[in-house]
Amino acid sequence: MGYDYALVHVKYTIPAAVALTCLHRVVLTRLDVYRIFALITIALVSTIPWDSYLVRQRIWSYPPDVIIGPTLFSIPAEEIFFIAIQTYNTCLIYLILGRATFYPAYLSCPVGVSGRQCERAIGLCKWTIGLAIACATAAGAQMIAVGGSGTYLGLILAWTGPFLLLLWALSGRFMQRLPLRSTLLPIAIPTAYLWAVDTLALKRGTWVIETRTKLGLYLWDGLEVEEAAFFLATNTLIVFGMAAFDNSLAILDSFPAIFNNLPPLPSPALLVRALLVNPSQYDEGRIRAFQDARARLRRQSRSFYLASAFFHGRLRIDLILLYSFCRVADDLVDDAPTPQEAMHNVAKLREFLDLAYGSSERTEKHIWRSKKALVEALFPSETHSALLYFPTKSLPAEPLFDLLRGFETDLEFDAKGTEIDSWPILDRTALHIYAARVAGTVADLCVGLVLDHAAGHVSQQLRQDLIGAGRRMGIALQLVNIARDIAVDCGLRRVYIPTTWLKEVNLTHTMVLSHPNCKAVLSLRERLLHEADCMYSGSRDAIEQLPPEARAPMRVAVESYMEIGRVLREKGHPENSWLPTRQCLRRDKYDSAKGSMTKTSGRKTAIVVGAGVGGVASAARLAKAGFDVTVLEKNGFTGGRCSLIHHEGYRFDQGPSLLLLPHLFAEAFHDLDTSLEAEGVELLKCEPNYKLWFSDGERFDLSTDLARMKSEIERWEGKDGFERYLDFLQEAHRHYELSVAHVLRQNFTSLLSMVRPGFLRHLLDLHPFESIYRRASRYFRSERLRRVFTFGSMYMGMSPFDAPGTYSLLQYTELAEGIWYPRGGFHRIVEALVGVGKRLGVNYRLSTPVARVTVAPGSRHANGVILGSGEHLAADVVVINADLVYAAHNLLPPSPRAARLATRPASCSSISFYWAMSRPVPELEAHNIFLADAYRESFDDIFTRQRLPSEPSFYVNVPSRIDASAAPAGTDALVVLVPVGHLVDHGDGVGLSNSHDWDAMVDFARETAIATIEARTGARGLREAIVKELVNTPQTWKNLFNLDKGAILGLSHSFFNVLSFRPSTKCPDMERCYFVGASTHPGTGVPICLAGSKITTEQVLRDFGWTIPWPARRSEIHGRTSKRLDVLQRRGLLYSEQMVYLVCAMLLLLLAWQLGFRFPS
């Protein structure tokens, strides 16, 4: 058993699949998924028997130590997965590169080429290639019959040849007409990538070709010609299959007279039937109309042509024909030699529409003959196809007549007088009427087509609302168009800026015509753009009410034009503005719940439920960003578990008592324009970090002092032990830096977030699949030191035998950055954040429990909370800092997610003692660890059996050792934390239930702790020195802080409970509702929750379209400069041949993606 073949997928095929999915997922349709999985099924069914034969005949083989083990018909599971994922990747590449291709236009030869000559050439080429495939198939059969070194190549040719020949016979003519980027590139890119992967696999022996069955020829070093032929042939098969699909779909969509009603997902029989239609039955005039429309839009409206690529089927055809008609009509008016001729053309168009929408009593044939006669008599030949095949049956007449009235407004400029008030666009109302006629009408028609083609029923009221919103968006787009073309329109002697606006800035039309780029005109252009933004933002929410399959395409269609306005503001000219940013495809940027694209003048309100560290930090950040924030806390104090207990001059930290990752604290305050020092927080360094006490009387001091650590380690493992310690520290440092950069500063909103190139290339460096104990065992030979450097996993509430190796980062931060303690207690951090929040306007309401989060009627949007008193507080956003599982069950509406969260593994709980001592305990340092002799068994008791170990490991904190203010003079304050399992619901005797004898358990924990401390340190009389004892049990934690199961560190941090697997920062069941805290990403611990508050707050701001008000980088904190000697030389990416291939493949995919948008067919 081995993982070499599986690692090929982990490193090469799966990342490629995820990257391609990320590129295409927003516009991936049900039909696309249907096609992909149909081809995967065909690939598996056709390949498995052939592959099985190869393995059984030992033509190729897999060494047992490179595969996991499971097989199907002798084929390893990894090979079956390879067949599926190769098909998936190649299909996605084909879809990405062909997204802009308008396939119905390729059903016959291109316009301008002699039909007979074109078809003759295509026919000859089809027969030639078909004959070549047949000959290759026959040659393959002959090689198999002969046997020997040509067997493997013969099997490849004989197996793929018949499939290729069948697909070529059905769709060869169609494939020849397609652009090369839709055929050759989808074959070349995955083939080149898989050749590189195969080269690595063959060199490593992941799979082996039998020497006697191969020719011994190589395409390059390491790549045998048989393997090169295999991947070329299989990728060609996949692309031919996808092209045959597109050929069939183009026929089905183009000819409603042959195929009247189409199902959303055509059956295989229907697809084959379409391919078998005789080309003589094609409506050649309709195909010519497609080709003319495609050419016209590529010349004159690339933005619309690009947007149309994201619509599908007959809807895309009708939209292209509609827009082609609009362009023709516009050209007939604008390109007329005289105003009189232009007005005459408007009259002709009105006559055409009168005829097209005439009496319904006439037959379709009669109307067609009449239209054809009229069009041929009145209009130029280049406009005939656009007029004759204009889909009048699917469109209402009134918007089209309004469009003609808009054209007449354009012509009024030629009849204008010299007086300023005689120009046609007199005021804002006239401007809107004009824009509604020339653009709002087109938007009206487009929305109508979308709704007519929708699979589901749309109510009449919703239809009217959507069409009205579409018209308003059309007006917004026309205002952007006017703003862009001020100078162009001046060349036509037209000024569309309202006359009243010109008067306000002391301009006349003559002045605008002479100086279209003067400062005053540019200010009016900005006013036009602002008007467009207002109309757009007021109507944009309607996009989310469209049928699901139309939302992303409609966003592209609208946003690609609104992008012009944004570019105008930034650069002054619309450079490349037809190309929308990829972000415009994302639903979350345009969701109806998320406010405007830019910050509005009114303050948004936010409610933060819970005043823990994450809650108060999020509140301060939201207030800094401009929210009006209220924090609601059920207890009478802030901080949650990070709070204090006071008793007659003694002070105890109820929860965390040591400060790690100090730069995250500094960053949080820096982002809020302050610092720890400015807020009066003094950090005290603890030295040594810990004193570890063993059962055999030995002790170990962990310290940031390298000389001290050298002495301690060499005492147990000799001189080379310290060298291994440095190696361990280097690995832990790598874990630390990667985790901070790629986990604590990044959001993981979905599984796809885990395949970000910046994170994925470091995944294995984080050692997530090995335990921290196993990683430490690689560096330390003694069991003592293995325990010394692994007990820290308890900070994450995990056993060192289960915690991923990544968490050695905790040892690094302790040993390199030290352990710190805020003078006055850990709650000083919370107090400082609360103080900053108050200065920023945050309102804190303590002793105010929340009953539930409310949802706006008829939507999924959180709109406030109901307090325990029954009071309703409204808010635009709700951030929940309560325990996540508790919140899901008690604060949010019922959902299956709550039950799933309750079944997730939780962290441990604790029995915590707070002892006021009548005298000092000098034998103890500030931080002390007492490790159980039965190390693993004690962790198994906690995390597997959910109970108190018979010999527990525990932690003792003496805050008065580092901060004298924690206890009266001559005394000590002690906190003893004994980890135990969390609460369980069942009462079968396993684990800790609510009916447990807690008094007996507390007594046992107390007596064990006292006896262990006295036995190992030599301290005496501890029991008698305790003048006051306070205790927190799992039940206390649960009741006081609403912690599910009393788990003090929230959900567990096992591999499948972190990153994208951990509950996300945004509620998946409700809009405008977010989470921050220990059980959400990135995880537990005060510094981690501070990092989480930044992630959550930034997600809120991005969803609202607001600017993030703190710097993206933290260089200011560390005082970096830009001087030449201070420039950091970072480690390069291309350190291995694997990365070379991976980067090359990603560059090819990126190039293909760009080609697919910038050179649409």
N, C-alpha and C positions, 0 to 999 in steps of 0.2 A: 504493500500500500504506500502510495506517495501522492504528492500534490503538484508535481511539475506541470502536468497537463492542465490542471485546474488553474494554476498560476498564469498560464498563457491567457486564459480567459480573464482573470482578474486584472492582468497588466495591459492586455491589448484589445481583446474583442469587446469586453463589457464597457470599458471607458469610451471606446469609439461609439458603441451603441447609445450610451447615455448622452454623450456630446451631441450626436445626431438628433436624438430625441429632444434635447433642449432646444436645438435650432428650429425644430419643426413642430414641436408639440402644440403651440398655440393655434396653429392653423391645420392641425391634423384632424381630418374628418372621420366620421364613421365609415364612409366609403373607402378611405385610405386604409384604415385598420382592417376592413374586410378584405381588401386586395392583398395586404401584407400577409395576413394569416392564411388566406387561401394559398398563396405561393409557398409559405412555410409548410403547410400541410402537404402540398404536392411534392415539395423538396424532400420531406421526410419519407413519404410513402415510396417515392421513386429511388431514393438514395440508400435507404436502409438495406434492402435486399442486395444491392450491388456492393455496398460497403461490407456487409456481412460475408459475402462471398470472398472478398479480398482478404479479410482477416482469417477466415477459415482455411483459405489456401496459402496463408502466410506470405502473401504478396507484400503486405505491409503488416507491421505488428507494433504493439505497445509494451515496453518492458513493464513487468508487474510493479516495479518500484516508482513508476511515474504516474500511475492512475489510482484513483480512489478505490475502485473495485467493482461497483455495480455495472452490469452489462445488459444489453438487449440484443439477442441473436449474435452474441460474441462481440458486439460493438460496445466499447466503453461509454459510460454516460457522458463523459466530456466530449466525445466525438459526436454524439447525437446533438448535444447542445451546440457544438460548432456548426453543424448543418443548419440549425435553426437561426443562430445569431448571424451567420454569414448572409443568409437570405434576408434577414431583418435589416441589417446594415446596408446592403446593396439596394434594397427597396427604398430605404429612406434617402439614400444619396440620389437615386433616380427621381424621387418625388421633389426633393429640394431643388435639383437642377432643372426640373421640368415644370416647376410651379407656375412660371409665367407663360408657358407655352399654351397657345390657344389651339388645341388639337383639332377641332372641327375644320379649321382652315387648311389642314393638311390632308383632307380626304381626296383631293385632286391636285393636279399640278398648279404651281403658283401662277398668279395673274401675270400676264405679259409674256408667258412662254407658250409657244405653239402647243396646243393640246396634243395633237397627234405625235409631234416630235418628242414631247416630254414623256408621253405614255410608252412610246417605242423604246426610249432609252431606259426607262424604269423597268419595263418588261424584260429587256435584254439582261439588265443587271440582276434582276430577280432570278432568271433562269441560270445565269452564270454562277451566282453565289449558291443557289440550290444544288447545282451540279457539283460544286466544290464540296459542299457538306456531304452529299451522297458518296462522293469518292472517298472522303475522309472516313466515313462510316465503313465503307467496304474495305478500305485499307486496314482499319482497326480490326475488323473481323478476320482478315487474312493474318495479321500479326498474332492474334489469339490462336488461330489454327496452327501456325508454325511453332508458337511457343518460344521459350528462351528469353532473351534480353528485351524483346519488344512487347512482352505480354502486358505489362502494366499500362504502357502508352496505348496499346491496342484496346484494352478494356475501357480506358477513358474515352477514346474516340467512338467505339462501338456503342457505348452507353449513352453519351450525350448527343451523338449524331442524329438519331431518330427524333428526339425531342426538338432539337434545333430545326430540323427540316420541317416538322409539322408547324411550328410557330412561324417559320419563314414563309411557308406556303400560305398561311392564313393572313399574315400581316406584313409581308416583305415589302409590298409597294408602299404601304403607309410608313414603315420605318425609314425607307429611303428618302421620303419627303421631309422627315423631321430634321431639325437642326442637330448638328453634331453634339452639342452639349446635352442633348436629351437622349443620345444613344451611345456615342463612343466614350464620353467622359464618365458616365455612370459605370461603364465597364472598366475603364482604365484606372480610376481612382481606387476602388476596393481591391482590384487585382494587384496593383503595385504595392498596396499596403499589406495584403496577405502574403505576397511574395517575400516581403521583408520579415514578417512574423514567421513564415515557414522556414526561412533561412536560419533564424535563431533556433527554432524547434528542432530542425534536423541536426544542427551542430551540437545541440545538447542531448540528442537522443530521445527527445520526447516521443517521437514516432520514428519508425525505421522502415525503409523500403528494402525488400529482399534483393540482394545483389544480383542474383541470377535472373530477375525479372525486369531489370532496368537497363537502359542503353549505356549508362555511364557518361552521358553528356550533361553539361552544366550551363545554365543561362549566365550565372556568375558563380563565384566561389561560394559553395554551400547550398546552392539552389539547383536541384536536378531538373532536367527539362520536363520530366513527367509531372512533377509537382507544379511547375509553371503552367503546363498545359491544363492541368486539372482546375486550377483556380481561374484561369482565363475562360475555360469552357463553362464552368459552373456560373460564373458571374455573367457571362453572355447569355446563358439560359435564363437567369433571373431577369435581366434587362429585357430580353425578348418577351418574356412572360408579361412583364409590366407594360411593355409597348402594345402587346396584343390586347391587354385589358383596356388601354387608352383608345386603341382603335375601335374596339367594340363599343365603349362608352360614347365615343364621338359619333358613331353611327346612330346609337340609340337617342342621343340628345339632339342630333341635327335634323332628324326627319320624323316629326310627330305624325306625319301622314302615314308612315309605315308602322311606327311604334307609338300608339296614342298615349296610353297611360303607363307610366314607368313606376315600378316600386322603388323605394329609397335604396335598397340593396338588390340589384338584379341577380337572378338565379344563374348558375352556370349554364343552364340550357338556353336562357335568354341571351347570354353573352355569346355563346357559340352561334345561335341563330342570327345575331347581328353580323357576325363575321362572315356568315355564308350568304348575306344579301348580295345580289349581283350589282356591281357598280353602275350598271345601266339604269338601275332604279333610283340612283341618287338624284336629288334635285340640284343640278349643276348651277342653276342660277342662285340658289340659296348658299351654296358653297362659295360662289364668287362674291356674294354679299359679305360673307364672313371674312374673306381675304381682303376685300376692299376696306372693310371696317377696321380690321387689324392694322393694315398699313396706314390708314388715316389717323387712328389713335396713336400709333407709335410716332407719327410725325408731329401731331398737334396737341396731344394730351397724354403725355407719358405718365403723369400722376394717376389719371383715371385708369389707364391701361395696367399700370402696376397694381392698383387696388383691385381691379377686376380679377386678377390672378387668384385672389383669395375667395372668390365666389366659385360656384361649381355648377356643372350641368346646364340645364336649359335656362336657369336664372342668369348665369354668366352670359349666355348667348343673347338673351333679351336685353340685358343691360348694355352690352357692346353695340347691339343694333340701335338701341335708343340713343346712346351717346353719339353714335355715328350720324344718325339723323340730325341731332342737335348741332353737330359740327358742320354738316352740310348746309343746314339752314343758316347758321351764323356766317359761313363763307359766302353764301349767295347774297347776303346783305352787305357784309363788310368789303367784299372784293368786287362789288359792282362798280363799273367805270364811272357812273354818275349817280347822284342822289335819286334822280327820277327812276333810273334803272333799278336801284336798290328797293325803292318803294314798290315798283312793279313786281319785283321778285317776292316781296312780302305778300302781295295780292295773289301771286301764283301759289305760294305755299298755303294761303288760306283756302284757295280753291281746291288744292289737293286734299286738305284736311276735311273740307266740306264733303268731298266725294268719298274719302275713306270712311268717314263717320256718317255717311248718308243713310238713306232709308234701309231698314233691316229687311224689307220685303224682297229686295234683290238677292239673287244667289251669289255665293262666293265667286263663282266663275265669272259672272257678269260684272261684279265689282272689280275683280282682278283685271279683266279685259279693259274696263273703263279706266282704271288707274294706269295701266300700262300705256294706253293710248295718250292719256293726259301727260304722263311723265315724259314720254318720248317726244311729245309735241312741244312741251313748254320748258324742259330743263336740260342742261348739258348732260352728255353721256356719262361723265364720271360720277354724276350724282344718282344715276338710275337705280343702282342696287340698294343704296341707302334708303331711297324713297319707296321702292317697290316691296322691300322685305322689312319695312318698319312694322313692328308688332302691334298694330292698332287694336287687335282683338284683346290684348292684355292691358291696354292703357286707356284711361279716361280722356275725353276730348278737351275739357275746359283748361287744364294746365297748358296744353299745347297752344291754344288760342291766346292764353296769357303770355306765353313766350313770344308770340308774334307781336303782341302789344309792346313788349319790352324792346324788340327790334325797332319798332316805330319810334320809341323814345330815343334810341340812338340816332335815328335819322333826323330828329328834331334839331340836333346840333347844327346840321347843315342849313337849317332855316332860321337860325338864331339872329337876333338883332344886335345892335351895338350896346343897348342898355343892359346893365348887369342883371336886372330882374327878368330879362327875357329868356335866360338859359333854362333848359328843362328841369334840372335838379335844383329846385328852389330851396328846399329845406330838408330837415331830417326825415320828415314823413315821405316826401317825394323820393328821397334816396332809398328808403325801405321799400316803397312800392316798386321802384325800378328793379331793385335787387330781387324782390320776390318774383317778379316776372321773368327775369332772365336766368335766375339760378334757383330760387325757391321752387319754381315749377318743376325743374329737373329733379331736385331732391324729392319733391312730392311724388313724381313718377317712379323714381328709384325705390322709395320706401313701399309704394304700392306694389311694385313687382316683387320685392322681397316677401311681402305678406302673402301675395297670391301664390308664390311658389313654396310657402311654408308647409311643412308636413302636418302641423296641427292646426286646429281651428283658432281663429283670432276674433274676439268679439268686436262688434261694430264700434262700440265706444272706444276700445283700445286702438282700433284701426284709425279712428279719427284723431285720437291724441297723438299717435305716432306720426301720422302724416303731417299734422300741424307742427310737431317738433322737427320733423325733417325739413319742412319749409323754412322754419326759423334757422336751422343750421345752414340751409342753402343760402339764406340771406347773409349769414356770417361769412361764408366762403366767398361770396361775391364782394363783400366789403374788403376782404383780404386781397382779392383780385384787383380791385380798384386801387388799393393802397400800393400794390406792387407795380401797377402799370401806369402810374401818373404821368411819367415822362413819355411813355409810348402813346398814351391817349392824347397827350398834348401834340404829338406829331400828327394825329388825326384831327386836330383842332377840336378836341373834346375835353371838357373838365367835368368830372362826376362829383367833385367835392361840392356840397350844398352851398348855394349862394350866401345863405345867412351865416355860414361858418366863415366864408371869405370876408364878409363885412366885419366880423368880430376881430379879425387880425389885420384889417385895413388893406385887404388884397382885392384886386379885380381879376376877372378871367384873363384879360390881356396880360397882366403881370404874371399869372401862373403859366400861361402859354410861353412867355418869354423866359421865365426862370423857374422851371418845374422842380429844381433841387435846392431852392433857397430855404433858409432856416424856417421861415413862417410856413411854407408848404410842408416841410418835414414835420412840423408840429401838428399840422392837420392830418398828415399821414398817420402819426401816432394816435390821433383821436379816432381815425377810422379803425385802426387795429384794436384800440380799446373797446370801441363799439362792437367789433366782431367778437372779441373775447367774451364780452358780457352776454351777447346773444348765444354764443356757443356754450358757455358754461351753464347757462340757464336751460339749455335743451339737451345737453350731452347725456344726462341720466337716462333719457329715453332709449339709448342704445341698448341698455341692459334689459329692456322690456321686449326687444326684438326676439324672434326665434333664435335659439342657441347657436344654430349653425351659421347665422348671419351676423353675429355680434362682432367677432374678430375682423371679418372682412370689412364691415362698415366702419369700424374704428380706423382701419388702414385708409379707407377711402376718404374719411373726413380729416383724420390727423395728418395725412400726407399733404393736405392743402393748408391746414392750420400751421404746419411747420414753416410755411413760407413767411407767415407773420413773425414767428419767433426769430427766424434768420434775418428778416428785415430789421428787427430791433437790434440784433447783435452786430450785424455786418453792414447794414445799409443797403444790401442787395440780396436777392434770393438765390444765392449760389448753391446748386445741387439741392434745392429745396424740395424737388419732387420726390426725393428719397426719404421716407420716414425713418425715424430711429426705431430700433428693435423694441424699445420700451413701449412704443405705441400699440404693439400687438398684445400687451399684457392686460388681462382683465382687471387686475387690482389697481392699475393706474386710472381706470375709467369707471370704476364701480360707482353706482349711484349713491353709495353711502359715504363717499369720501371727500366731499367738499370740492372746492375749486383747485385749479392747478397752481394758483399762487395764493399767498396768504391774503385773506380778506380783511377788510377794515374792522369788522366786528370780532370781539374776542370769543374764541371757542371755549367751552367749559369742559373740564375733566374731573372725574371723581376717581380717587385712588382708595381702594378698599384694603385697609391694613397699613399700619405704620411701622412695618419692619424695615430693615435696612434697604431692601429693594424698593419698598414703597416710598419712603421719604426721599431717596435719591431720584426716583422717577418723577416724583412730584416737583422737586426743585428743577429738574431738567425741563419738564413740560412748562413750568412757569417761565423759565428763561426763554423758551421758544415762543411764548406769547399766550399760553393757555391760562384761563382762570381756573385754578386748581383747588379742590377741597379734598383733604385726607380724612377718612373715617376710620376710627380705631375702636374696637370693642372694649379694650382694656383702658385703664386710667393712666397708662404710661406708653411711651413710644419705644420702638426698638424690637418689639416681639421677644424672641429668645435672646436677642442681644440687649438685655436689660440688666438692671442691678437689683440686688436685695440688700437692704440696710437693716442693721440691728444694733442699736446703742453704740454707735461709733465704729462698728464693723461694716465692711462693704464687700460684697461678693458679686462676681460676674455670674449671672444666672446661666448664660450660655457660653459663647466664645470667650477665651481668655488670652489668646495669643494672636498677634497680628502678623500675617504672612503676606507676601506679594505687595510690598509697600508701594510700588509704583502704580498699582491700580487705585489705591487710595489717593495718591497724589494726582493722578489723572482725573479722577472724579471731581475733585475740588478745582483743579485747573480748568476743566470744562465749564465750571460755574463761575469763572473769573475770580477765584480766590485760592487759598491754599490752607493746608492744615495749620501752618504756623500763624497765618493771618486770623484763623478762627480760634486761636488760643489752644490748639491741641499739641501737646508735647509728647513725642514718642520716646520711650525709654528702651534701650537695648538690653536684652536678657543674655547674660553670659555666665555659665554655658547655656546653650539652648535647652538641653535637658540633662538630667542625671538619670541614667537607666539602672535599675536595680534588678539583679538576678537572684534566683532562689539559692544558688550556691554561695551567696555572700559577695560575689563580684559585682562591680559597677562599671559603667562606661559613660564618659562625659562627651556628649555631642556638642561641637563648637564650630564657629566660623573661623577660629584660629587654626590656620593650616599646620603650624608646628605642633599644636596640641593634638590635632587629629592624627598627625604622623606618629606621634608617640603612642597614642592609644591603639591605633591599628597595628602597628608593628609589634606591639605587646602580644597580640593574638595571632597575627598571620605573617610575621616576619617582614623583611624589607620589601619583598616584591608585593606584599599585601597593600602597601601604600600606593604602589604603581597601579595596581588593579582598582584601588579606590578612586584614583584620578580618572581611570577609564570609565568607571561607573558614573562618576560625576560628569564626565563629558557626555555620556549618553543621556543622563538625567537633564543636563543643560539643553541638549537637543530637544528632548521631550518638552521642556519648559518653553523654549523659544517658539517651537512650532505650535504648541497649544495656545499660547498667548496670541500669536499672529493669526492663526487659522481657525481657532475655536472660540476663544474668549472675545475676539473682535469681529466675529462673523455670525450672521444668523443662518440657521438651518431650517428653512421653511418647508422643505420637502425632501424626499429621498434624493432628488436630483441635485440638491445642494451639496451632497457628499461627493459629487464627481466634478466639482469645480477643479480645473487643472491645478490651481495653486494649492489645493488641499490634497487632491488625489495622489499627486506625485510624492507626497510625504507620508501617505497613510501607513505604509509598511515601516517607515522610520519611527513611527509612534508605538510600534509593538502592541497593537490593541488585542492581538490574539494570544498573547502570552501573559501569564500572571506576573505581578510585580515580584512575587517571591521567586518565580523561575528566572526572571531577568537578574535579580540580585544574586542568585546562585551561580550565575555565569562569572561573577566577579569575586565573590567571597567564598572561601572554602570552609570556614567554620560556621556551625549552626548559630553561634552567638552573634556573629556579625550579620548573618542573613536576617536575624530577628531585629538587630539594631536598625537596619536600613529598610525594613518593610512594615514596621508597626504603624507607620504614618498613614497607611491606607484607611485607618479608622476615622481619619478626618472626613473621608467620603462615605463613611458608614458601611465599609466593605471589609471582608476578610482579605488579607494579603495573598491568599491562595486563589482568590477569585478576581481581585481587582486587576484590570488591565495594566500592563507594564508601563503604560503612559504616565501613570500617577507617581512614578519616581520623580516627577517634576516637583513634588512636594518636598522631597529630600533636598533637591537642588536649591529651592528658594530658601529653605532653612539654613543650609550649609554655606550658601554663597551670599545671601542677602540678610540672613539673620532672623531672629524672632524678636518682635517688638511688643511693647505694651503701652497704651495711652495712659498718661498720668491722670488719675481720677477714675479709671475704669474704662472698659471698652465702650461703654455707652456714650463716652465723650465724642466718639465719631458720629453717633446718631444725633446727639445734641447739636453738633456743629452743622450737620446737614439740615436739621430742622431750623436752625437759626438762619442759614442761607435761604431756605425756602420761605421763611417768614419775610425776609427782606424783599424777596421776589413776589410776594403777595399770596403765598399759599396759606389757606385757612385749615387749621388742624382742629378736628372735633374728636376729643377723646371720650371714652365711655359711651360710644355711639355705635352699637352693633348694627350690622346690615342684615336684613332678612332675605332679600333677593335682588337680583338685577332685573330690570324691566326691559321689555322689548316693545318697540314702536308697533302699533296695530298695523296688520297687513304687511309686515316686513320682517327681516331678520336682524334689524339694527338695534343694538342696545341704546337706550335713551335715558338711562338713569338708574336709580336704586330706590328700593323701599326700605326704610329703616325699621328697626325693631319696634319703634314707637308707632309705626304706620305712616310716617311722613314720607312723601315722595320727593326726591331730589332729582331734577333733570340734569342731563349732561350730554355733550356731544360724543364723549368717549369715556369708557370705564376701564380702569387698569386694576386688576385683582392681584393683591399681594398676600392674600390668605393662602393657606395650604391648598394646593391644587385639587387634590382628591376631595377634600371637604367642600371646596367651592363648586366642583362639578355636581356633587350630590345635594347641596343645600342652597347655593346662591344662583345657579343657572337653571334654565328650564330643563325638564327631564330629557335625557337622551341616552342612547345605547353607549355613548362614549364614557359616561360616568361609571357604568358597570365594568367596562374594560379597564379603566384606570384603577379601579379597586383591586383588580387581579394582578396588577403589576407588582414586581418585587419591590419591597420597601427597604429602607435602611434600618439600622438598629435603633433601640431606645437606650435609656440609661436610668440608673438610680443614682441621683446626684445628692451628695451630702454637703451642707454648708455649715462648717463648724467655727464657732467663735471660741478661740482658745484663750485660756487664762494666762498663758505664758508662751514664749517663743518656742518654735521647734527648729533649732539651728541645724539639725541633721538634714533638713530638706532644703532644696534649691527652689527657685520660683516655679520650675516645671519639672515634674518627676514622673517617670514611667516605671511601673512595677509589672514585669512580664511574667506570665504564667510559665511554669516549667513544662506543662503539657500545652505547648504553644498552639499547635494546630487544633487540638481537641477543644481548646477554649473558644476558638473562633467558630468551629463547627457547632458548638452548643449555642452560640449567639445567632448565627446566620442560617444554620440548617435546622436545628431543633428549637430555635426561638425560645431560649430560656436563659437563666443565669448560670454561668459555668460553676462547677464545684470549686475550681481554682481559677478565678478570673484574672485577666490582665486589667490594670486600671491606671488612671491618671490622677495625680495630686497636684493642685495648683496652690501656691502660697503667694497671693498678690502682694501681701505686705513685705515680701522679701525684696521686691523690686520697687514698690511704691509704698512708703511708710504711711501714707494717708489711708491705706486700706484697713488699718486696725489701730486701736489705741496703743500708746507707747507701752513697750514691755509685753506685748501680746502678738498673736498671729491670727490671721484669717486663713482658713483652709477650705478648699473646694476639692472634694473627692468624687470623681466621676467613674462609676462602675458600669461598663457597657453590658446591656442585656438584650435579649430578643425583643422584637416589637409585639404588640398585642395581637392576638388572633381571635376570630369570631367563634370558632368551634370550641366545644368543651370536652374533647376526647382525651384530655390528659396530656396532649402534646402542645407545647408552647404556653404563652402567658395569656390567660383569659381574664375577663373582668371579675370572675368569681374566685380568682386565685387568692391564697392567703398572703396578702401583701405585707402585713405586719411581720410575719415569719421571714419572708424574703428580705425585707429591709434589715431586720435584725441580723440575718445571716451575712448580708453584704457588709454591714457595718463591722461586725466582729471579724470577718475575714480581712477586711481592709486594715483595721487597727492591728490585728495580729501580724499581718504581712509587713506593715510599715515598721513595727517595733522589731520584728525578727531580722529584717534586712538592714535597717539603718542604725539600730542600737538605741533608738529613742525609747523612753520609758514613760509610763503614766499618761498616755494620750487620752485614755478613756476618762480619767479623772479631770483632765485639763479642759474638757469640753464644757463650756458654760452655757452654750445655746446651740441647738441643732435644728436646722431646717432641712427638709427632704423633698425632692421632686422624684416621683416615680413615673413609669409610663402613663399611668392614669392621669397624673398631674399634668404632664406635657399635653396629653390629649384634651383635657378639659380646659386648661388655661389658655392654650394657643390653638385649639381646634386642629391639632395635628392628627391626621389619619393614622390609626394604629399606635399612636404615641411615638411614631418614628421621628426622632429629633432632627434628622438630616433629609427628610423628604423621601422621594423615590430613590431607589438604588442607582448606582452609576456603573452597572455592568454594560457590556458593549451594546446590547440591544435596548439600553435605556439612556443613551447619550446621543449627541449630534442629531441627525434627522429622526432617530427613533425616539428621542425624548419629546415629551409634549412641547409643542411649539409656543412661541410667545404670543401668538394670535389665536383666539378661539375659533376653531373650525366650524362651529355650529352657529356662530353669531358674528355679525359685522360690528365694528367699533368696540369690540371687547378684547382686551389683551391681558397677558399674564406676566408677572415678574416674581421671582423668588426661587426657593431651593429646588422645587420639583419641575421647574420648566428650564428651558435652555438658557444659559450653559450649565447650570447646576448649583450645588450647595456650597455654603461657606460665605463669609462676609465679603471678601474681595471678589468672589465669583458672582455674587448677587449684585455687587456694584457694577461689574462688567455687564451683567444681564440687564440692569436698568438702562444702560446706554443702548444696548441692542433693542430693547423693547421700545424705548422712547423714539429712537431713530425710525423704527418701523411705523410708529404712529405718525410721525412727521412726514415720512415718505407717502404713506397712504393718504394723508391730507394734502399732499403736494406742497408742503412747507419747506422752507430752507432750514437745514440743520445748522444751528447757531454756534457750534463749537468746531474747532479744527479737526480735520480728518486724521491728521497725524499728531504724534505726541512729541515731536522733536523739540518743541519749546520747553518741555519739562526737563529735558536732559541737556539743554544748552548746546546742542550741536550747532556748528557754524558752517558756512559755505566756503571756507578757505580751502585751497587746493590740498594742503597737507591733511585736512580733516575729512576728505571725501572717503566714504567707506567703500572698500573693494569687496563686493558681495560674491559669494560662491556661485559659480555658473550652474546652469541647469543641465548642460549636456555633458554629464560626467560618465554616462554609460551608453552602450550601443542601444539599449532598450529605449532610452530617452531620445536618442537621435531618431529612431524610427517613429516613435510616438509624436514627437514635435513635427517631423516632416509630414506625417499623416494629417495632423491638425491644421498645418499650413495649407495643405492641399484642399481640405474641407472648407477652410475659410475662403480660399480663392474661389472655390466652386460656388460657395454661398454668394459671394460678391458678384460673380459672373451671372448668377441666376437673377439678380436684381437689376444689374446695370445693362444687360443686353437681353431684355425680354424679347420673345419671338413675336 
